[in-house]
Amino acid sequence: MIEWRLNAPRWVQIAEILKARIADGTYPVDSPLPSEHQLVQEFGVARGTARKVLVRLREEGVAYAVRGLGTFVAAPKPKPTSE
């Protein structure tokens, strides 16, 4: 059971959870992230909230979408090197 923080929207908290799962290898690069429906089931949130989570992860470059297949974990962006 999730203990929601009162100082952050649920979609932000769910995005943080998914990013932590990506970081710990639960969701490796190019693996599918949970669908909107799966997020609704796991976290007990509205579909719009689940959609917002996936949109935000795509906007942040953490994930990418493949039409008709879902949302997948993106490869980490290379860090710029200083010369």
N, C-alpha and C positions, 0 to 999 in steps of 0.2 A: 504494500500500500504506500502510495506517495504522500509525503507530508508537504503540502504546498506552503510556500513562503507567501506571506501577505504583501511583501514589498515588491513583488515582481509578477507580471502577468504569467498565466499558466503556459502560454505558447513559448515564452522566453525560457521558462524552466524546462519544458520538454525539449526545446532545442539544445539546451545545455546538457541534458541527459544524453541525447543522441550524439552530441559532439564528444562527450566523455566515452561513450561506447565505441566511437570511431577511434579515438586515441588509444583505448586499451585493446583494440584489435577485435572486439566483438563484431564490428562491421568493417572488414578489410576493404581496401581500394577496389572499386568496380563491383562490389557486392550490393545487392538491393537493400534499401532502407525500408522500414515498414511502410505500408500503404496508409492512406488517410483512414481507411476502415480499420486497419490494425491499430493505429494510434488511438482512434476513438475507443476501441475495445480495451486496450491496455491502460489508458490513462483516464478514461471516463469523461472525455471532453467532447464538445460539439465538433461536427465535421469541418466547420469553418475554422476552428482553432487548429485542427490537425493540418488543414491546408496551409494555414499561415506558417506553421512550423516548417513544412517542406519548402515553401516559397522562400522563406528567410534563409534556410540552409543553401538553397541554390544561389540566392543573391550574394551570400557570403563566400561563394566558391567552394563550399564544403561538399556540395552534391551537384549532380547534374541530372536532367530528366531525359528519358528516351520515350518519345510519344508511343503510347500503347503498351509500354512495358513497365514504367514506373520511375522512381527516383533512385539513383545509385551514388555511392561514395566516390567523390572526385579524388584524384591523386593530389597530394599536397603540392602547393606551388613552391618552386625553388626559391630559396631566400637569396636576395641580391648580395653579391660579394663586393666588398670594397677593394679598390685597387690602390 
